[in-house]
Amino acid sequence: MPNLPLSLTIQAWLLVFMCLAVAGHKFEILGFKIAFLGFAILVLSSLIVGLVALVLALIGKHSLATGFGSLCIGLLPVGVVLMLVGAGLKVPAIHDISTDLAAPPEFTAAQALRKDGENSLDMPSEAVRKQQADFYTSLAPITVQAAPNIAFKKALRVAEQLGWQVHFTDSAKLRFEAVDETALFGFKDDIVVRVRATGQGSVMDVRSVSRVGESDLGANAKRIQAFVDAFKQ
């Protein structure tokens, strides 16, 4: 990039490496910690370069167009990150969400897909369940008038429509497990859906658990709500 000012050249390469960090984790080339930390350092570096370029422009070392252009490029990845995860910074730092807090649906096949050191699929602690109950007040089991087997088949169709990768199905116990990915970095989250009979029809519960990270930034609750909304349509 010989024709670009030095600050813009540096930022162009930083943007390339940011994309490589995201792609590296999405395609499982880089681990979560390396990819996430590397991405954060690259974003901060680009912002610092932009600020330095602006200061140099203000003292006459190079053009204001270069300084402001470099600052805008430095702010771009920050803005993208805030747009994607900004709302998630307000949610509790938890990553295991279920419509049934007393007896969350259990995973049977997902553990084989997880790596050592990733988040547990055991029943969440009482503290985690309390945080969910206090914050995600609208999440609740789905009551269905249809027979359990009919509700189960519809739940599978909805999961596929949402792009979930269903990898385990137990038609006898009316439950299935799936994997979904977040938009940024392609973080994989495990999902289990359980259908049970009631006197009036069926009740359905959904549980979604992130594989990595202490906080899911609201992704699991948002996913469950999207499933509930799609199922009720």
Backbone as JSON, one array per atom type, in Angstrom:
{
  "sequence": "MPNLPLSLTIQAWLLVFMCLAVAGHKFEILGFKIAFLGFAILVLSSLIVGLVALVLALIGKHSLATGFGSLCIGLLPVGVVLMLVGAGLKVPAIHDISTDLAAPPEFTAAQALRKDGENSLDMPSEAVRKQQADFYTSLAPITVQAAPNIAFKKALRVAEQLGWQVHFTDSAKLRFEAVDETALFGFKDDIVVRVRATGQGSVMDVRSVSRVGESDLGANAKRIQAFVDAFKQ",
  "N": [[0.84, -1.19, 0.0], [1.73, 1.43, -1.06], [0.95, 4.07, -1.71], [-0.58, 5.17, 0.27], [-0.85, 7.23, 3.25], [1.27, 6.7, 6.14], [-0.14, 6.14, 8.58], [-2.68, 5.32, 7.68], [-1.98, 3.14, 6.17], [-0.97, 1.4, 8.14], [-3.33, 1.02, 9.6], [-4.94, -0.22, 7.72], [-3.72, -2.71, 7.48], [-4.08, -3.57, 10.1], [-6.86, -3.87, 10.15], [-7.11, -5.98, 8.38], [-5.87, -8.03, 9.85], [-7.64, -8.11, 12.0], [-9.9, -9.21, 10.78], [-8.81, -11.68, 10.15], [-8.43, -12.72, 12.71], [-11.08, -13.03, 13.61], [-12.05, -14.82, 11.64], [-10.25, -16.88, 12.07], [-11.04, -17.93, 14.56], [-13.69, -18.63, 14.01], [-13.44, -20.67, 12.13], [-12.16, -22.47, 13.64], [-9.38, -22.42, 13.89], [-7.92, -20.8, 15.54], [-7.77, -20.57, 19.1], [-10.26, -19.6, 21.56], [-9.36, -17.66, 23.53], [-6.95, -16.65, 22.44], [-7.8, -15.65, 19.94], [-9.79, -13.79, 20.7], [-8.45, -12.04, 22.47], [-6.4, -11.16, 20.78], [-7.92, -9.86, 18.8], [-9.06, -7.78, 20.32], [-6.75, -6.33, 21.04], [-5.9, -5.51, 18.52], [-8.02, -3.86, 17.7], [-7.85, -1.82, 19.64], [-5.3, -0.89, 19.03], [-5.64, 0.15, 16.45], [-7.36, 2.26, 17.01], [-5.69, 3.86, 18.61], [-3.69, 4.52, 16.76], [-5.22, 6.08, 15.05], [-5.89, 8.24, 16.74], [-3.34, 9.31, 17.28], [-2.6, 10.06, 14.69], [-4.47, 12.08, 14.25], [-3.68, 13.99, 16.17], [-1.12, 14.61, 15.17], [-1.89, 15.77, 12.8], [-3.21, 18.04, 13.7], [-1.15, 19.53, 14.72], [0.17, 20.17, 12.49], [1.8, 18.33, 11.16], [0.94, 16.56, 9.19], [-1.73, 16.33, 6.72], [-5.07, 17.51, 7.54], [-7.1, 15.99, 6.5], [-6.0, 13.44, 6.33], [-5.56, 12.98, 9.06], [-8.19, 13.09, 10.22], [-9.39, 11.14, 8.66], [-7.95, 8.86, 9.38], [-8.67, 8.7, 12.07], [-11.4, 8.16, 11.84], [-11.31, 5.62, 10.67], [-10.1, 4.28, 12.77], [-12.13, 4.41, 14.64], [-14.09, 2.9, 13.46], [-14.05, -0.1, 13.74], [-14.53, -0.15, 16.5], [-17.08, 0.96, 16.66], [-18.53, -0.98, 15.24], [-18.28, -3.23, 16.91], [-19.55, -2.27, 19.24], [-22.11, -1.92, 18.23], [-22.87, -4.54, 17.73], [-22.59, -5.88, 20.19], [-23.15, -4.11, 22.18], [-25.62, -3.76, 23.64], [-25.53, -6.09, 25.04], [-23.78, -5.68, 27.09], [-25.14, -4.85, 29.28], [-26.41, -6.95, 30.46], [-26.7, -9.71, 32.86], [-23.67, -11.35, 33.92], [-23.73, -14.15, 32.88], [-24.07, -17.42, 31.35], [-25.72, -19.56, 30.9], [-28.86, -20.33, 30.11], [-32.29, -20.95, 30.68], [-35.69, -21.98, 30.11], [-36.89, -23.32, 32.12], [-36.18, -23.1, 35.32], [-36.22, -24.59, 37.63], [-35.93, -27.29, 36.98], [-33.91, -27.62, 34.7], [-33.69, -28.57, 31.21], [-31.7, -31.41, 30.42], [-28.49, -32.06, 28.95], [-27.33, -34.62, 26.75], [-25.87, -35.43, 24.53], [-24.3, -33.26, 23.8], [-21.98, -32.87, 25.32], [-19.97, -34.42, 24.24], [-19.19, -32.94, 22.1], [-17.83, -30.85, 23.07], [-14.82, -29.16, 24.16], [-12.0, -29.7, 26.37], [-11.97, -27.66, 29.25], [-13.94, -25.93, 28.47], [-17.16, -24.32, 29.13], [-19.27, -25.65, 31.72], [-21.88, -28.13, 31.43], [-23.48, -28.87, 33.43], [-26.17, -28.61, 35.86], [-27.06, -25.25, 36.35], [-25.82, -23.04, 38.94], [-27.49, -21.98, 41.98], [-27.21, -19.25, 42.31], [-26.74, -18.34, 39.7], [-29.16, -19.05, 38.5], [-30.86, -17.39, 39.92], [-30.02, -14.86, 39.08], [-30.8, -14.99, 36.41], [-33.6, -15.26, 36.71], [-34.23, -12.81, 37.88], [-33.52, -10.97, 35.92], [-34.22, -11.81, 33.24], [-37.19, -11.77, 32.97], [-39.3, -12.45, 31.33], [-38.92, -14.93, 30.2], [-40.17, -18.19, 29.98], [-41.62, -21.5, 30.35], [-43.03, -22.98, 27.37], [-46.33, -23.27, 26.71], [-48.43, -25.52, 25.04], [-51.2, -26.33, 23.03], [-51.35, -28.51, 21.39], [-50.79, -32.07, 20.86], [-48.04, -33.84, 22.43], [-46.23, -35.16, 20.58], [-46.8, -33.88, 18.18], [-46.16, -31.22, 18.8], [-43.44, -31.57, 19.22], [-42.45, -32.25, 16.68], [-42.99, -29.89, 15.32], [-41.33, -28.17, 16.75], [-38.81, -29.08, 15.96], [-38.87, -28.37, 13.25], [-38.98, -25.58, 13.48], [-36.5, -25.07, 14.71], [-34.76, -25.8, 12.64], [-35.49, -23.89, 10.74], [-34.54, -21.62, 11.95], [-31.89, -21.94, 11.59], [-30.43, -23.57, 13.26], [-28.14, -26.2, 14.02], [-29.15, -29.27, 14.19], [-28.17, -32.04, 15.95], [-28.71, -34.23, 17.48], [-31.4, -36.33, 18.2], [-34.13, -37.49, 20.07], [-36.78, -39.16, 19.68], [-38.43, -40.72, 21.21], [-38.25, -39.77, 23.83], [-38.91, -37.23, 23.31], [-37.12, -35.0, 22.83], [-34.44, -32.9, 21.72], [-31.13, -31.96, 20.61], [-29.04, -29.21, 19.68], [-26.81, -27.01, 17.83], [-25.85, -23.63, 17.71], [-24.54, -20.63, 16.23], [-22.93, -17.55, 17.13], [-23.13, -14.22, 15.68], [-20.78, -12.6, 15.56], [-17.48, -13.7, 15.56], [-18.42, -16.32, 15.56], [-19.08, -17.88, 17.84], [-19.87, -20.91, 19.38], [-22.86, -22.2, 20.68], [-24.64, -24.45, 22.77], [-27.78, -26.13, 22.55], [-30.74, -27.41, 24.0], [-33.89, -28.9, 23.59], [-36.92, -29.71, 25.11], [-39.88, -31.62, 25.29], [-42.88, -32.15, 27.03], [-45.75, -33.97, 28.16], [-48.9, -32.58, 29.14], [-51.95, -32.08, 31.03], [-53.59, -30.56, 29.36], [-52.35, -30.56, 26.92], [-49.26, -29.86, 25.84], [-46.04, -29.05, 27.25], [-43.2, -27.1, 26.69], [-39.69, -26.8, 26.96], [-36.71, -24.86, 26.71], [-33.21, -24.75, 26.61], [-30.18, -22.98, 26.55], [-26.71, -22.86, 26.21], [-23.6, -21.31, 26.46], [-20.42, -22.18, 25.06], [-17.97, -21.01, 25.64], [-16.62, -18.29, 27.6], [-17.57, -16.09, 30.27], [-19.77, -14.38, 30.33], [-22.61, -14.29, 28.18], [-23.44, -12.13, 26.82], [-26.1, -11.75, 26.45], [-26.89, -13.4, 24.38], [-27.91, -16.06, 24.54], [-30.44, -15.88, 25.81], [-31.71, -14.23, 23.96], [-31.72, -15.94, 21.76], [-33.36, -18.04, 22.66], [-35.76, -16.63, 23.0], [-36.25, -15.91, 20.35], [-36.78, -18.42, 19.29], [-39.11, -19.1, 20.72], [-40.86, -17.08, 19.81], [-40.95, -17.68, 17.06], [-42.03, -20.23, 17.15], [-44.59, -19.76, 18.11], [-45.82, -18.41, 16.09]],
  "CA": [[0.0, 0.0, 0.0], [2.73, 2.51, -1.05], [0.4, 5.4, -1.94], [-1.32, 5.61, 1.44], [-0.07, 7.7, 4.39], [1.7, 5.62, 7.02], [-1.18, 5.77, 9.55], [-3.73, 4.58, 6.99], [-1.4, 1.84, 5.79], [-0.95, 0.57, 9.35], [-4.7, 0.66, 9.96], [-5.44, -1.18, 6.74], [-3.19, -4.02, 7.87], [-4.73, -3.94, 11.35], [-8.19, -4.35, 9.79], [-6.92, -7.32, 7.79], [-5.59, -8.97, 10.94], [-8.88, -8.28, 12.76], [-10.72, -10.18, 10.04], [-8.18, -13.0, 10.29], [-8.69, -13.19, 14.07], [-12.47, -13.49, 13.63], [-12.14, -16.02, 10.8], [-9.47, -17.95, 12.69], [-11.84, -18.61, 15.58], [-14.9, -19.18, 13.39], [-13.08, -21.92, 11.46], [-11.5, -23.3, 14.66], [-7.93, -22.42, 13.74], [-7.42, -20.13, 16.74], [-8.56, -20.75, 20.3], [-11.07, -18.45, 21.98], [-8.6, -16.63, 24.23], [-5.99, -16.04, 21.52], [-8.53, -14.88, 18.93], [-10.49, -12.66, 21.31], [-7.44, -11.09, 22.96], [-5.75, -10.57, 19.61], [-8.87, -8.93, 18.18], [-9.17, -6.61, 21.18], [-5.51, -5.56, 20.92], [-5.88, -4.9, 17.19], [-9.0, -2.76, 17.71], [-7.26, -0.74, 20.43], [-4.14, -0.35, 18.3], [-6.15, 0.96, 15.35], [-7.88, 3.5, 17.6], [-4.53, 4.66, 19.04], [-3.07, 5.07, 15.54], [-6.09, 7.16, 14.59], [-5.74, 9.4, 17.63], [-2.0, 9.88, 17.04], [-2.64, 10.72, 13.38], [-5.22, 13.33, 14.4], [-2.82, 14.93, 16.9], [-0.08, 15.06, 14.25], [-2.53, 16.66, 11.82], [-3.54, 19.3, 14.36], [0.08, 20.32, 14.91], [0.7, 20.49, 11.17], [2.75, 17.34, 10.64], [0.37, 16.12, 7.91], [-3.01, 16.97, 6.41], [-6.23, 17.22, 8.4], [-7.86, 14.9, 5.87], [-5.37, 12.19, 6.77], [-5.8, 12.81, 10.49], [-9.58, 12.74, 10.49], [-9.66, 9.86, 8.0], [-7.37, 7.82, 10.21], [-9.48, 8.59, 13.28], [-12.65, 7.48, 11.46], [-11.0, 4.2, 10.5], [-9.86, 3.74, 14.1], [-13.42, 4.29, 15.35], [-14.98, 1.97, 12.74], [-14.23, -1.39, 14.41], [-15.13, 0.08, 17.81], [-18.51, 1.13, 16.42], [-19.11, -2.27, 14.84], [-18.36, -4.07, 18.11], [-20.6, -1.73, 20.12], [-23.4, -2.17, 17.59], [-23.19, -5.96, 17.82], [-22.62, -6.4, 21.56], [-23.35, -3.03, 23.15], [-26.75, -4.05, 24.53], [-25.18, -7.24, 25.86], [-22.98, -5.27, 28.24], [-26.05, -4.54, 30.37], [-27.04, -8.17, 30.98], [-25.88, -10.4, 33.87], [-22.52, -12.11, 33.4], [-24.04, -15.58, 32.94], [-24.06, -18.0, 30.01], [-26.58, -20.74, 30.9], [-30.21, -19.79, 30.2], [-33.31, -21.99, 30.48], [-37.07, -21.59, 30.42], [-37.25, -24.03, 33.35], [-35.09, -22.91, 36.26], [-36.28, -25.6, 38.68], [-35.39, -28.54, 36.42], [-33.51, -27.32, 33.31], [-33.45, -29.74, 30.35], [-30.32, -31.89, 30.5], [-27.81, -32.45, 27.72], [-26.76, -35.96, 26.74], [-24.94, -35.59, 23.41], [-23.49, -32.06, 23.58], [-20.69, -32.92, 26.01], [-18.98, -35.03, 23.34], [-18.77, -31.94, 21.12], [-17.11, -29.79, 23.77], [-13.4, -29.37, 24.44], [-11.6, -29.52, 27.76], [-11.86, -26.27, 29.67], [-15.11, -25.14, 28.09], [-18.15, -24.19, 30.19], [-19.95, -26.87, 32.15], [-23.28, -28.34, 31.06], [-24.21, -29.28, 34.62], [-27.22, -27.69, 36.26], [-26.48, -23.99, 36.83], [-25.92, -22.81, 40.38], [-28.65, -21.21, 42.43], [-26.91, -17.83, 42.07], [-26.95, -18.09, 38.27], [-30.6, -19.13, 38.23], [-31.5, -16.19, 40.49], [-29.72, -13.74, 38.19], [-31.67, -15.11, 35.25], [-34.98, -14.99, 37.11], [-34.37, -11.38, 38.17], [-33.29, -10.12, 34.74], [-35.01, -12.28, 32.09], [-38.47, -12.09, 33.6], [-40.3, -12.91, 30.35], [-38.66, -16.31, 29.77], [-40.99, -19.17, 30.71], [-41.96, -22.66, 29.52], [-44.01, -22.75, 26.31], [-47.49, -24.15, 26.79], [-48.94, -25.82, 23.7], [-52.45, -27.1, 23.04], [-51.19, -29.72, 20.57], [-50.23, -33.27, 21.48], [-46.58, -33.73, 22.54], [-45.48, -35.56, 19.37], [-47.01, -32.83, 17.18], [-45.36, -30.08, 19.24], [-42.04, -31.93, 19.04], [-42.14, -32.16, 15.24], [-42.98, -28.47, 14.97], [-40.13, -27.59, 17.35], [-37.69, -29.44, 15.08], [-38.97, -27.54, 12.04], [-38.62, -24.22, 13.85], [-35.06, -25.05, 14.93], [-34.11, -25.81, 11.33], [-35.76, -22.61, 10.11], [-33.67, -20.64, 12.6], [-30.51, -22.22, 11.22], [-29.73, -24.4, 14.24], [-27.63, -27.49, 13.52], [-29.65, -30.33, 15.05], [-27.24, -33.18, 15.84], [-29.18, -35.35, 18.3], [-32.85, -36.35, 18.34], [-34.69, -38.63, 20.79], [-38.22, -39.06, 19.45], [-39.16, -41.41, 22.29], [-38.28, -38.88, 24.99], [-39.34, -35.91, 22.82], [-36.09, -34.0, 23.09], [-33.37, -32.86, 20.72], [-30.04, -31.04, 20.89], [-28.58, -28.5, 18.49], [-25.74, -26.02, 18.0], [-26.03, -22.39, 16.98], [-23.35, -19.78, 16.29], [-23.15, -16.11, 17.22], [-22.74, -13.52, 14.45], [-19.38, -12.2, 15.66], [-16.55, -14.75, 15.97], [-18.97, -17.66, 15.39], [-19.07, -18.64, 19.08], [-20.86, -21.99, 19.36], [-23.67, -22.41, 21.88], [-25.4, -25.7, 22.72], [-29.2, -25.96, 22.85], [-31.55, -28.61, 24.17], [-35.33, -28.64, 23.64], [-37.62, -30.84, 25.74], [-41.34, -31.53, 25.26], [-43.54, -33.06, 27.96], [-47.22, -33.95, 28.1], [-49.67, -32.01, 30.25], [-53.36, -32.44, 30.9], [-54.22, -29.8, 28.29], [-51.57, -30.64, 25.69], [-47.82, -30.06, 26.02], [-45.21, -27.95, 27.73], [-41.89, -27.2, 26.04], [-38.63, -26.01, 27.58], [-35.51, -24.66, 25.9], [-32.03, -24.33, 27.36], [-29.07, -22.61, 25.66], [-25.51, -22.67, 27.03], [-22.4, -20.95, 25.7], [-19.27, -23.04, 25.31], [-16.86, -20.23, 26.19], [-16.95, -16.96, 28.11], [-18.39, -16.02, 31.48], [-21.03, -13.74, 29.94], [-23.01, -14.54, 26.8], [-23.87, -10.84, 26.28], [-27.52, -11.83, 26.15], [-27.13, -14.19, 23.16], [-28.72, -17.25, 24.79], [-31.83, -15.46, 26.04], [-32.22, -13.74, 22.68], [-31.95, -17.12, 20.92], [-34.55, -18.73, 23.16], [-36.93, -15.8, 22.7], [-36.49, -16.02, 18.91], [-37.41, -19.71, 19.09], [-40.47, -19.0, 21.25], [-41.64, -16.24, 18.9], [-41.15, -18.41, 15.79], [-42.92, -21.37, 17.41], [-45.95, -19.29, 18.34], [-46.39, -17.82, 14.87]],
  "C": [[0.89, 1.26, 0.0], [2.15, 3.9, -1.16], [-0.38, 5.95, -0.75], [-0.38, 6.22, 2.49], [0.21, 6.56, 5.36], [0.59, 5.17, 7.98], [-2.27, 4.94, 8.9], [-3.24, 3.2, 6.54], [-1.4, 0.88, 6.98], [-2.37, 0.11, 9.68], [-5.31, -0.34, 8.98], [-4.98, -2.59, 7.09], [-3.83, -4.49, 9.18], [-6.14, -4.49, 11.08], [-8.13, -5.75, 9.18], [-6.72, -8.35, 8.89], [-6.8, -9.15, 11.85], [-9.78, -9.32, 12.1], [-10.15, -11.59, 10.17], [-8.42, -13.57, 11.68], [-10.1, -13.75, 14.18], [-12.61, -14.79, 12.85], [-11.39, -17.18, 11.43], [-10.24, -18.68, 13.77], [-13.05, -19.29, 14.97], [-14.62, -20.54, 12.75], [-12.19, -22.8, 12.34], [-10.01, -23.47, 14.43], [-7.28, -21.82, 14.97], [-8.35, -20.42, 17.91], [-9.26, -19.46, 20.68], [-10.21, -17.33, 22.58], [-7.64, -15.91, 23.3], [-6.72, -15.14, 20.53], [-9.17, -13.63, 19.54], [-9.51, -11.6, 21.8], [-6.74, -10.39, 21.8], [-6.64, -9.54, 18.93], [-8.96, -7.65, 18.99], [-7.93, -5.72, 21.07], [-5.45, -4.84, 19.58], [-6.85, -3.72, 17.1], [-8.43, -1.56, 18.46], [-6.1, -0.09, 19.69], [-4.6, 0.57, 17.16], [-6.69, 2.3, 15.86], [-6.74, 4.42, 18.02], [-3.84, 5.3, 17.83], [-3.9, 6.23, 15.01], [-5.96, 8.42, 15.42], [-4.39, 10.09, 17.43], [-1.98, 10.63, 15.72], [-3.38, 12.05, 13.47], [-4.38, 14.39, 15.12], [-1.74, 15.49, 15.97], [-0.65, 16.02, 13.2], [-2.79, 18.03, 12.44], [-2.3, 20.17, 14.6], [0.82, 20.54, 13.59], [1.7, 19.51, 10.59], [2.26, 16.68, 9.36], [-1.05, 16.66, 7.8], [-4.11, 16.58, 7.39], [-7.06, 16.08, 7.82], [-7.31, 13.54, 6.29], [-5.67, 11.92, 8.24], [-7.21, 12.37, 10.8], [-9.96, 11.4, 9.83], [-9.15, 8.69, 8.83], [-8.17, 7.61, 11.49], [-10.79, 7.84, 12.98], [-12.42, 5.97, 11.29], [-10.75, 3.54, 11.85], [-11.14, 3.52, 14.88], [-14.34, 3.24, 14.72], [-15.14, 0.63, 13.44], [-14.84, -1.27, 15.8], [-16.64, 0.2, 17.67], [-19.2, -0.17, 16.05], [-19.3, -3.18, 16.06], [-19.48, -3.59, 19.03], [-21.98, -1.98, 19.55], [-23.84, -3.61, 17.79], [-23.38, -6.43, 19.27], [-22.93, -5.35, 22.61], [-24.45, -3.32, 24.14], [-26.42, -5.19, 25.48], [-24.35, -6.89, 27.08], [-23.83, -4.98, 29.46], [-26.65, -5.78, 31.04], [-26.15, -8.81, 32.05], [-24.77, -11.22, 33.21], [-22.74, -13.61, 33.61], [-24.14, -16.1, 31.51], [-24.91, -19.27, 29.89], [-28.01, -20.28, 31.16], [-31.22, -20.89, 29.88], [-34.7, -21.44, 30.79], [-37.58, -22.29, 31.68], [-36.07, -23.93, 34.3], [-35.07, -23.96, 37.36], [-35.65, -26.91, 38.22], [-35.02, -28.31, 34.96], [-33.34, -28.6, 32.49], [-31.97, -30.13, 30.39], [-29.79, -32.26, 29.13], [-27.31, -33.89, 27.85], [-25.7, -36.12, 25.65], [-23.96, -34.43, 23.28], [-22.1, -32.15, 24.21], [-19.6, -33.49, 25.11], [-18.45, -34.03, 22.32], [-17.91, -30.85, 21.75], [-15.65, -30.18, 24.05], [-13.13, -29.18, 25.92], [-11.47, -28.03, 28.08], [-13.03, -25.4, 29.28], [-16.16, -25.18, 29.21], [-18.87, -25.5, 30.47], [-21.39, -26.91, 31.64], [-24.09, -28.85, 32.24], [-25.3, -28.26, 34.94], [-26.61, -26.41, 36.81], [-26.7, -23.8, 38.32], [-27.15, -21.98, 40.71], [-28.45, -19.72, 42.17], [-27.15, -17.46, 40.62], [-28.44, -18.08, 37.94], [-31.33, -17.9, 38.79], [-31.25, -14.97, 39.61], [-30.61, -13.78, 36.95], [-33.1, -14.73, 35.59], [-35.22, -13.5, 37.33], [-34.3, -10.52, 36.91], [-34.18, -10.52, 33.56], [-36.39, -12.73, 32.58], [-39.5, -12.65, 32.62], [-40.09, -14.35, 29.9], [-39.44, -17.29, 30.63], [-41.25, -20.36, 29.79], [-43.05, -22.3, 28.5], [-45.15, -23.75, 26.48], [-48.12, -24.28, 25.42], [-50.21, -26.66, 23.82], [-52.32, -28.42, 22.28], [-50.62, -30.87, 21.38], [-48.71, -33.19, 21.47], [-45.82, -34.08, 21.27], [-45.64, -34.52, 18.26], [-46.17, -31.6, 17.53], [-43.88, -30.34, 19.01], [-41.63, -31.78, 17.58], [-42.08, -30.69, 14.8], [-41.74, -27.79, 15.53], [-38.9, -27.89, 16.5], [-37.7, -28.57, 13.82], [-38.54, -26.1, 12.34], [-37.11, -24.09, 14.05], [-34.3, -25.0, 13.6], [-34.31, -24.49, 10.6], [-34.87, -21.51, 10.68], [-32.19, -20.87, 12.29], [-29.73, -23.02, 12.24], [-29.28, -25.69, 13.59], [-28.05, -28.59, 14.49], [-28.77, -31.57, 14.86], [-27.67, -34.39, 16.66], [-30.7, -35.24, 18.47], [-33.27, -37.63, 19.05], [-36.21, -38.52, 20.69], [-39.02, -39.72, 20.56], [-39.31, -40.51, 23.51], [-38.64, -37.43, 24.61], [-38.35, -34.8, 23.21], [-35.06, -34.03, 21.96], [-32.34, -31.82, 21.14], [-29.52, -30.45, 19.59], [-27.45, -27.55, 18.86], [-26.09, -24.8, 17.16], [-24.79, -21.53, 17.17], [-23.74, -18.32, 16.4], [-22.63, -15.44, 15.95], [-21.26, -13.16, 14.46], [-18.54, -13.34, 16.24], [-17.11, -16.16, 15.78], [-18.87, -18.49, 16.66], [-20.19, -19.67, 19.05], [-21.55, -22.12, 20.72], [-24.49, -23.69, 21.7], [-26.83, -25.47, 23.21], [-29.84, -27.33, 23.04], [-33.01, -28.19, 24.29], [-36.02, -29.9, 24.16], [-39.13, -30.59, 25.7], [-41.92, -32.56, 26.22], [-45.05, -32.9, 27.86], [-47.79, -33.27, 29.35], [-51.13, -32.4, 30.05], [-54.05, -31.76, 29.74], [-53.47, -29.88, 26.96], [-50.11, -30.9, 25.98], [-47.19, -28.83, 26.66], [-43.81, -28.16, 27.18], [-40.9, -26.29, 26.76], [-37.41, -25.99, 26.68], [-34.39, -24.18, 26.81], [-30.9, -24.08, 26.37], [-27.86, -22.23, 26.51], [-24.3, -22.38, 26.14], [-21.25, -21.89, 26.04], [-18.12, -22.29, 25.97], [-17.38, -18.89, 26.7], [-17.82, -17.01, 29.35], [-19.75, -15.42, 31.17], [-21.33, -14.06, 28.48], [-23.49, -13.27, 26.1], [-25.33, -10.87, 25.83], [-27.88, -12.74, 24.98], [-28.07, -15.37, 23.42], [-30.19, -16.91, 25.02], [-32.46, -14.98, 24.75], [-32.55, -14.91, 21.76], [-33.22, -17.85, 21.36], [-35.81, -17.94, 22.82], [-37.27, -15.87, 21.21], [-37.18, -17.35, 18.59], [-38.87, -19.68, 19.54], [-41.36, -18.21, 20.29], [-41.96, -16.98, 17.6], [-42.13, -19.57, 15.99], [-44.37, -20.92, 17.53], [-46.61, -18.68, 17.12], [-47.34, -18.81, 14.18]]
}
